[in-house]
Amino acid sequence: MGEFRYEGIVVETGEPFTVPAVFVMRVRDGKIVESRDYLDHLRSAQARGQLDDVLAAVRQHHDS
């Protein structure tokens, strides 16, 4: 398992962003046989200026 963060600049706005993430690996005989990564989707949506849309979609999903 590894913990890290994506860092960069949103091209459209020029704003910097940081998104924390975790990488989980299953290793067998010294080889990676499975991997998954998990990141903070809300912070990612916020960096792209889409947080309000994501939250509205979640609310709509739970209201139906």
N, C-alpha and C positions, 0 to 999 in steps of 0.2 A: 504494500500500500504506500502511496506517496501523496503528500499534501502539497499543493502549490497554488499559484494564482496566475490567471491570465492578466496581462497588463498591455495596454495599447492606447490608441487614440481613435475616436470615432471619426471616420473620414468626413462624414457630412457636417459635423459640428465643430470638429477640432478639439473636442473635450476629451481629457484623459479618462480612462476607466480601469478598474481593478475588479476581477471576478474570481472569488475563491473557488477552488476545485479539489477533488480527491480522485485519485486513480487507484483502482483495485485490480490486482493481477493474481491469477492462479498460475503457479509455476510447477512444472513436472519435469524431472530430469534436466533441470537447468534451462528449460524452454518455457516461454510464456504460452500457455494453452488457452487462456481466456483473459479478457480485460474489459473493464467497464470504467467509464469516467462519470463523475457526478459533479455538477457545478451549480452555483447559485443562480437559478433561472430568473428570479425576480431582479437581482442586481444586473444581470445581463440585459433583461428587457429595459430596465431603467437607463442603462448606458446607451441603448439604441433609441431612446425616446418613445418606447412602446409600453411602458409600465401601465398606464391608464387603460390601454386596450386589453392587455393581458388580464388585469384585475376585473375589468368588465366582463370578459369572456368567462372567467372563473365564477363570478357572481351569477351570470346567466345560466351556466351549467348547473349550479347548485340550486337555482330557483325553479328549474324545470323538472 
